[in-house]
């Protein structure tokens, strides 16, 4: 029996469009606003996201960081190795479990995150200045509605549990650098 073709619906089309727009926005903001500072430091998008995560969640376990981005522990280990080499992150032993590493930003890492946050904020202010007040309000209202719907959607929770504990959809996964080429690729599925 031949597999049935998935019927495209309005929701599927809108979902694809939303994912494409969100991915484009995220990568565009990184490239436009942080590119010069990040390239000076040879900092990848994935590395910057781990830094931001550690700033918000100090003393995170390596496994928690992997789970937050839906990537494998080896993928996060590779990113953390590079951040350690740059003096931006420390990897310490967990006081109660020697198998677990605890990650924290160094002073240099904290300073860099503060710097990158300021760059992001100034850049977003410039983007918003090019929009009308009405467009800004509509964008904020729409994003708030999207976040509310995503956090209260029971089907999203069920779909996530089928893929694996805490794994986000493939489209939302953190890009990690390929160790062979140095180019970005999506995290392991």
C-alpha positions in Angstrom: 0.0 0.0 0.0 1.4 3.4 -1.0 1.8 6.0 1.8 -0.8 8.7 1.8 0.3 12.1 0.8 0.0 14.6 3.6 -2.8 17.0 2.9 -1.6 20.6 3.0 -3.9 22.7 5.0 -4.1 26.4 5.7 -2.6 25.8 9.1 0.3 23.8 7.6 1.0 26.6 5.2 0.8 29.2 7.9 2.9 27.1 10.3 5.6 26.7 7.6 5.5 30.5 6.9 5.7 31.3 10.6 8.7 29.0 11.1 10.5 30.4 8.1 9.9 34.0 9.3 11.0 33.3 12.8 14.2 31.5 11.6 14.9 34.3 9.2 14.4 36.9 11.9 16.7 35.1 14.4 19.5 34.6 11.9 19.1 38.1 10.4 19.3 39.7 13.8 22.4 37.7 14.7 24.1 38.5 11.4 23.3 42.2 11.3 23.6 43.1 14.9 26.2 40.9 16.3 28.3 39.8 13.4 31.2 42.2 13.7 31.6 41.6 17.4 31.1 37.9 17.1 33.5 37.5 14.2 36.2 39.5 16.1 35.9 36.7 18.7 35.4 33.8 16.2 32.1 33.2 18.0 29.4 31.2 16.3 25.7 31.6 16.6 25.4 28.4 18.6 28.2 29.5 21.0 26.4 32.9 21.5 23.1 31.1 22.3 24.9 28.9 24.9 26.4 32.0 26.5 23.0 33.7 26.7 21.5 30.5 28.2 24.2 30.4 30.9 23.7 34.1 31.7 20.0 33.3 32.3 20.7 30.0 34.1 24.0 30.0 36.0 25.5 26.8 37.2 23.6 24.8 34.5 24.4 21.1 34.0 25.8 20.3 30.6 22.9 17.9 30.0 20.3 20.6 30.8 21.9 22.9 28.2 21.8 20.1 25.6 18.1 19.4 26.5 17.2 23.1 26.3 18.4 23.3 22.7 17.3 19.8 21.7 20.8 18.6 20.8 23.0 15.8 21.9 25.4 16.0 24.9 28.5 15.6 22.5 27.2 18.6 20.5 27.1 20.8 23.6 30.4 19.4 24.8 32.0 20.6 21.5 30.5 24.1 21.9 31.5 24.3 25.5 35.1 23.1 24.7 35.4 26.1 22.2 33.9 28.5 24.8 36.4 27.2 27.4 39.3 27.7 25.1 38.2 31.3 24.6 38.0 31.8 28.3 34.3 32.6 28.3 33.0 29.5 30.2 34.2 27.3 33.1 33.3 23.7 33.5 33.3 22.6 37.1 32.4 19.4 39.0 29.0 19.0 40.5 29.4 18.9 44.3 27.1 15.8 44.7 27.7 13.9 41.4 31.2 13.6 39.8 29.6 12.5 36.5 27.9 15.9 36.0 29.6 19.1 34.9 28.3 22.5 36.0 28.8 25.4 33.6 29.2 29.0 34.4 30.3 32.2 32.6 33.7 33.6 33.5 34.1 37.4 34.1 35.0 37.7 30.4 32.0 35.6 29.4 29.6 37.8 31.5 31.1 41.0 30.1 30.7 39.6 26.6 27.1 38.6 27.2 26.4 42.1 28.5 28.1 43.6 25.5 26.1 41.4 23.1 22.9 42.2 24.9 23.5 45.9 24.5 24.3 45.4 20.8 21.1 43.4 20.3 19.0 46.0 22.2 20.4 48.9 20.2 19.9 47.0 16.9 16.3 46.1 17.8 15.6 49.7 18.7 16.9 50.7 15.2 14.7 48.1 13.6 11.6 49.2 15.6 12.3 52.9 14.7 11.8 51.9 11.0 8.3 50.6 11.8 5.1 52.6 12.5 3.7 52.6 16.0 0.8 50.5 14.8 3.1 47.9 13.2 5.1 47.7 16.4 2.0 47.1 18.5 0.7 44.5 16.0 4.0 42.7 16.0 4.2 42.7 19.8 0.6 41.5 20.1 1.1 38.8 17.5 4.3 37.5 19.2 2.7 37.5 22.6 -0.2 35.5 21.2 2.2 33.1 19.6 4.1 32.6 22.9 0.9 32.2 24.8 -0.5 29.6 22.3 2.8 27.7 22.3 3.0 27.5 26.1 -0.5 26.3 26.5 -0.8 23.9 23.6 -1.3 20.3 25.0 -0.7 18.8 21.6 2.8 20.4 21.5 3.6 18.6 24.8 2.3 15.3 23.5 4.3 15.7 20.2 7.4 16.5 22.2 7.1 13.5 24.4 6.9 11.3 21.3 10.2 12.7 20.0 12.0 12.4 23.3 12.1 14.1 26.6 12.2 17.9 26.2 13.3 17.8 22.5 12.0 20.8 20.5 10.8 20.4 17.0 13.6 20.0 14.4 13.0 23.5 13.1 13.7 25.1 16.5 16.9 23.2 17.2 20.1 25.0 17.9 22.5 25.2 15.0 25.8 23.6 15.9 29.1 23.9 14.0 30.2 20.9 12.1 33.6 19.9 13.4 34.9 18.9 9.9 33.9 22.0 8.1 33.4 24.7 10.7 30.0 25.5 9.1 26.7 25.4 10.9 24.4 22.4 10.8 21.3 21.5 12.7 21.6 19.6 16.0 21.3 15.8 16.1 17.7 14.5 15.9 
